[in-house]
């Protein structure tokens, strides 16, 4: 495993440690800034982790196809 893949998995773990209750489930009041910020951080961490893991997989496949 390379560093990008490990970093991607760490970002996924951090993303799922963010409490989902304020991020998604709390609908009390219109001004739920904490929930919005939590949800946006969750999305950013998930997609960044996916980008890192997917990029690491593509680099590993390209390295195995060398002549």
C-alpha positions in Angstrom: 0.0 0.0 0.0 1.3 3.4 -0.8 0.9 6.7 1.2 -2.0 8.0 -0.9 -4.1 5.0 -0.3 -3.4 5.0 3.4 -4.2 8.7 3.6 -7.5 8.1 1.8 -8.5 5.4 4.2 -7.6 7.7 7.1 -9.8 10.5 5.6 -12.7 8.0 5.3 -12.3 7.0 8.9 -12.3 10.7 10.0 -15.4 11.4 7.8 -17.4 8.6 9.5 -16.3 9.8 13.0 -18.1 13.1 12.4 -21.4 12.9 14.3 -24.2 12.3 11.9 -26.9 13.6 14.2 -26.0 17.3 13.7 -24.9 16.7 10.1 -28.0 15.1 8.7 -30.7 14.3 11.3 -31.1 17.6 13.2 -33.8 19.6 11.5 -34.8 21.8 14.5 -34.7 25.4 13.3 -33.6 27.0 10.0 -30.3 28.3 11.2 -28.5 25.0 11.7 -25.0 26.2 10.7 -23.3 23.4 12.7 -25.2 20.8 10.8 -24.4 22.4 7.5 -20.7 22.6 8.3 -20.6 19.0 9.5 -22.3 17.8 6.4 -20.0 19.7 4.1 -16.9 18.5 5.9 -18.3 14.9 5.6 -18.7 15.3 1.9 -15.3 16.9 1.3 -13.6 14.1 3.3 -15.4 11.3 1.6 -14.7 12.6 -1.9 -11.1 13.5 -1.1 -10.6 10.0 0.3 -12.1 8.5 -2.8 -9.9 10.6 -5.0 -6.7 9.5 -3.1 -7.7 5.8 -3.0 -8.8 5.6 -6.6 -5.6 7.5 -7.8 -3.5 5.0 -5.8 -5.2 2.1 -7.4 -4.7 3.5 -10.9 -1.1 4.1 -10.2 -0.6 0.6 -9.1 -2.3 -0.8 -12.2 -0.2 1.4 -14.4 3.0 0.2 -12.7 2.1 -3.5 -13.3 1.5 -2.9 -17.0 5.1 -1.8 -17.7 7.2 -3.4 -20.4 
